[in-house]
Amino acid sequence: MRCARKQIDFIGHYRVSGKIGEGGMGEVYRATDTRLNREVAIKVLPEVFANDSERMARFRREAQVLASLNHPNIAIIHGIEEDALVMELVEGPTLADLSPEKSLVHSSVHSC
């Protein structure tokens, strides 16, 4: 059984407007940057990760690496807020929406 997080209204100076999705690495929310008046996506780590100092150190290192990348297929990292990664909001369908089998396995891939 999974415990539900309480509703989030703000993360730092970002006003949260709703949940976009969730997975094993956390929940993703749509939010407004109240300082720059732009829409962003915020990935909030699961509480079990946020309470683990080693995982948080790794999370911060990975965020620094991601922030150094510049590629059209990688969301831009805007910053870190406590246990959350603030990034570019990319509009469009999810991977699940794009796959008819709701799977990342391509139909032409066969096992022997």
DAWOVEN-V950449 format. One record per residue. D_CENTER is the distance of its C-alpha to the mean C-alpha in whole Angstrom. Layout:
# DAWOVEN-V950449
d_center: {D_CENTER:D_CENTER}
This chain:
# DAWOVEN-V950449
d_center: {23:19:19:17:16:18:17:15:17:16:13:16:17:14:16:13:15:13:10:9:8:8:9:11:8:7:6:5:7:10:12:15:15:19:20:20:20:17:14:10:7:5:3:7:8:11:14:16:14:14:18:18:19:19:16:15:17:15:12:14:16:13:11:15:15:12:14:17:16:17:17:17:15:12:10:11:10:12:12:11:12:14:11:8:7:8:8:10:10:11:13:15:15:13:14:16:17:19:20:23:23:20:19:18:22:24:27:29:28:31:32:35}
